[in-house]
Amino acid sequence: MSDYFDNWTVQVRKGVLDLCVLRALAEKERYGYELVKTLVDVPGLGLTEGTLYPLLSRLRVQGLVITRLEESTEGPARKYYTLTAEGRKALGLMEDYMDTLNKGTRSLRRKGE
Amino acid sequence: MTTWTEAARAELERYFTGIRPALESSGADANEVIEDLRRHLDAEVASAGLAIVTEQDVQRLLARIGAPETAPAAAHNLATARPEHQPETASSKSKPGKFISGLFLFAGVILPIITLALELATHMCAGAFFDPLPTIWNVLLVAFVPAANLLAWNAIQRGQAERRSWLGWLNGAAIGVAGYYAFLFLPLLLPGIIAVLFFGWGLLPWSPMLSLIAAVGLRRQVRRLGPSPEAPLPGFWRGLGLGLLALALIEAPGLATKIGLQMAASDSVEEQRAGLRWLRLAGREDTMRRACYGFNRGAQQMDIVGSLIAGEERVSAEKARAIYYRVIGRPFNSVPAPEVRTGRGPFADLNEWTWDDDHGGDKVGGRLKGLSLHSSRLDTVVDAEAAWSYTEWTLEFKNDANQNREARTQILLPPGGVVSRLTLWVNGEEREAAFAGRSHVREAYQQVAVQQRRDPVLVTTAGPDRVLVQCFPVPRNGGLMKVRLGITAPLTLASASEGTVRLPCLLERNFNIREGVRHSVWAGGACEIKPGSNALTTGAAEAGHSALRGMLTNGELSSPMALLTVARDPLQLSAWTKDTRAAGEKFIRQRVAVQEPSRVIFVMDGSRDMAPHLDTVADAIRAVAASTETLVLAASDEVVALSGAGSGQRGADAATALQHLKTYGGQDNVPALLQAWNLAAQKSGSVIIWVHAPQPVLQASAEALTQALERAGQGAPQLFELQTEPGPDRVLEKLDGFAVIHSVLRKGELAQDLKELVASWEASHQRWSPARTVVDSEAAAREGGAKETDLHLARLWALDEVRRLRAERKPDEAVRLAARYQLVTPVSGAVVLENQEQYRATGLQPVDPQTVPAIPEPGSGALIGLGVALLWLVQRNRRESSKEGCK
């Protein structure tokens, strides 16, 4: 049963990871390291750097985010990520879908109870 | 300032090299991600305040970062997300393009359906190459392939992932069936391509192969309906196995039959028996019957795999016919020829059995399609007091085939009967036969019918009371051929006041009798005649005469319904006639005799069709055994002696044993008959009763039996044969011409006929013995008030004489006598040729039409006296001329 649940959480996390990244960027422009530190604290998301950077790269390729480099006095140069208009549109669609899905699952839960 | 050791750098590069393929396949920019990670590690190192970064530090940091996860591609297609916000399904990513879908639909569904429909409608492949759809099961299995492909195609179009599992099974089975047919059609693929190139069509032979390719392609698409492209689709091997199993079940009986046929045709006795057992258990009748007609092209079923397994060795038609009888217990030609599936157009000629292997031979052979009995007429006159009948049977054959055919039939004559006239209509004129030695007339027939392919008809004997009639050609395309046989026969007398006439009937034939064709029967005479059936009714007749007429089916003609009961004067126990064919003044008389056997040996045929008669024969054995020494032999795979010699209880025990006899297939009766003969010969006055089904195949040589009969001498056993139903008998054919063989008249039920036979040996019953003697003076002939009768009496006497001369090994004298009395006997035959030139060329002379027996037209009594007077004058003149010629 434990294996089954683990596999299920992996699938759920994969599904909502993009949403979480887009939401974090919708608030403000963030650089990679900062994003990691922000999202690592989200309970249940289980994000690692190995997952985040490929995802950010794909979002950029898809045109949902844009990047810019900025030198830092505290260490290496920082790469900032900013949401594009298309990214905001995609985020809106994802939010709507999640709301619908949550409503649906909640209604099932009530019936089940 | 931070310093990285060489080992640390190497470890980091190894890590990047390892993750690069995964990054590239995930849709991310691999170089960008690696740069990001490098930057992130630098930030971590700076944050941790490390001055020197070692290999262990790198490993620790990388362990926390973890391997890069590759998110599903679907998550990154949100930019083009649908308005309904529906999550993307697996089907949408596995669905092929429209062109590919169309190809799958055409190759996997539409083309196979068109091919199947065309083959069913035209039998194109069956006519040209082999029959791919010999049974309804083959049709259903072939139709299964496009059905399974259509279901798979539909599920892919609709993204019905929930149907994946059972579609996997169906698809596996479809691949199995399509693969089998693709293999069968492999040799036709190249001609198919050539046909497409040159004629623009010819895809049909490719249909199985294309549907196989489509089924494989559809399977890949169905698999992608799953949660991931790599998820396996169940049911391939099991479905494939099910498809092949279904094919095996359809093909197995035919294949098993062919193997059984080869075993049964083996030279090894053990293998023969094993083959027969196998065929009786699992043989397919249809396959065996096809083998009886030889393996010409139109007759073959789809047999490529069978040939691969069983080899190309074929059992000859002759052997197959013998095996068929031994397995089924009936002659192969007692049922219509098997259906032949052929094509149209240039293959239309194959729509029937094209090759008649028995043409001109002495066997009836298989049924020929297109050849049928067009009309049949039997006219019978009876002289009750003189105890003879004369029947003229006119047969007309029709041939609807597109090539000339030879009609052949074996006819069962009335007991003790003989063919005394043969007529053929040539261009509307009657031509009478030449009577001569058997080999002479057959040679003439062969020369004219087979080599010159002109118009002859031949009649020869084929056993006691049996003749073979063959005529050629029955003209093609609806042509007719008409022949007439005259048959003289003694009456069978149950008592002095009652006799029986049995009309001749067809025992075996190579032509068909269409529904509605009846035998038209007329019988008349100066006596009361009662019919055996309501189908015959009283007709108009002169004063003092009676007549019957009506129509009988072929089945009725060979049944007791065709028996005519004749009332006679019980005081008139003798008859005489002046023998006008004899040199000098000679007269023929008949006499009455009583016979009682000393020992009775029953020979029971152990064939399958005898099973219903075991109880009946057992009752007869008990009746005989009550007063007479009785033995019982059964002809099974081996001769089984059911009792030792004895009467009373021993006979009853034998009867009980007979009731438990196991019957199967068709059995060889010759060994049992020979053993019975040897037992009967030990005691003078013995009688053998042989109760048997038709024997369409002579399974072993009958030479030892015929030798025993030839050397029998005085006081030889008498053999009475009772055949349970009409049909050919190859054993009796070999016993042709022996006076000790008697066919028992079948009047009705076997029990009644056996009872009458047994009763005829009792002293209280007088049996009219058809013994005829020659006397030198009319006064001696007339003695006792004997009735004067027709020359038929002399013909019957001549038949006895021919048998006697043959037994005394005087064949030339026998042939001369038979020819003089114009009789078809074991030593002589009758042939009608088309013209005088043919007669001259073959050294034959047709009989004078004035000398043949005839039946006067009813109601022409006034002409009869004049005709008889003229005939007498002609005969006298001819005799005198003959005498001068002899001198």
Boltz contact constraints between the chains, C-beta under 6 A:
constraints:
  - contact:
      token1: [A, 14]
      token2: [B, 71]
      max_distance: 6.0
  - contact:
      token1: [A, 18]
      token2: [B, 75]
      max_distance: 6.0
  - contact:
      token1: [A, 32]
      token2: [B, 36]
      max_distance: 6.0
  - contact:
      token1: [A, 33]
      token2: [B, 40]
      max_distance: 6.0
  - contact:
      token1: [A, 33]
      token2: [B, 43]
      max_distance: 6.0
  - contact:
      token1: [A, 48]
      token2: [B, 65]
      max_distance: 6.0
  - contact:
      token1: [A, 48]
      token2: [B, 66]
      max_distance: 6.0
  - contact:
      token1: [A, 49]
      token2: [B, 40]
      max_distance: 6.0
  - contact:
      token1: [A, 49]
      token2: [B, 65]
      max_distance: 6.0
  - contact:
      token1: [A, 50]
      token2: [B, 65]
      max_distance: 6.0
  - contact:
      token1: [A, 50]
      token2: [B, 66]
      max_distance: 6.0
  - contact:
      token1: [A, 50]
      token2: [B, 67]
      max_distance: 6.0
  - contact:
      token1: [A, 50]
      token2: [B, 68]
      max_distance: 6.0
  - contact:
      token1: [A, 51]
      token2: [B, 69]
      max_distance: 6.0
  - contact:
      token1: [A, 53]
      token2: [B, 33]
      max_distance: 6.0
  - contact:
      token1: [A, 53]
      token2: [B, 36]
      max_distance: 6.0
  - contact:
      token1: [A, 53]
      token2: [B, 37]
      max_distance: 6.0
  - contact:
      token1: [A, 54]
      token2: [B, 23]
      max_distance: 6.0
  - contact:
      token1: [A, 54]
      token2: [B, 26]
      max_distance: 6.0
  - contact:
      token1: [A, 54]
      token2: [B, 28]
      max_distance: 6.0
  - contact:
      token1: [A, 54]
      token2: [B, 33]
      max_distance: 6.0
  - contact:
      token1: [A, 54]
      token2: [B, 68]
      max_distance: 6.0
  - contact:
      token1: [A, 57]
      token2: [B, 28]
      max_distance: 6.0
  - contact:
      token1: [A, 57]
      token2: [B, 29]
      max_distance: 6.0
  - contact:
      token1: [A, 57]
      token2: [B, 32]
      max_distance: 6.0
  - contact:
      token1: [A, 57]
      token2: [B, 33]
      max_distance: 6.0
  - contact:
      token1: [A, 58]
      token2: [B, 27]
      max_distance: 6.0
  - contact:
      token1: [A, 58]
      token2: [B, 28]
      max_distance: 6.0
  - contact:
      token1: [A, 58]
      token2: [B, 76]
      max_distance: 6.0
  - contact:
      token1: [A, 62]
      token2: [B, 76]
      max_distance: 6.0
  - contact:
      token1: [A, 62]
      token2: [B, 79]
      max_distance: 6.0
  - contact:
      token1: [A, 75]
      token2: [B, 43]
      max_distance: 6.0
  - contact:
      token1: [A, 75]
      token2: [B, 46]
      max_distance: 6.0
  - contact:
      token1: [A, 76]
      token2: [B, 39]
      max_distance: 6.0
  - contact:
      token1: [A, 76]
      token2: [B, 42]
      max_distance: 6.0
  - contact:
      token1: [A, 76]
      token2: [B, 43]
      max_distance: 6.0
  - contact:
      token1: [A, 86]
      token2: [B, 79]
      max_distance: 6.0
  - contact:
      token1: [A, 90]
      token2: [B, 78]
      max_distance: 6.0
  - contact:
      token1: [A, 90]
      token2: [B, 79]
      max_distance: 6.0
  - contact:
      token1: [A, 93]
      token2: [B, 81]
      max_distance: 6.0
  - contact:
      token1: [A, 96]
      token2: [B, 85]
      max_distance: 6.0
  - contact:
      token1: [A, 97]
      token2: [B, 85]
      max_distance: 6.0
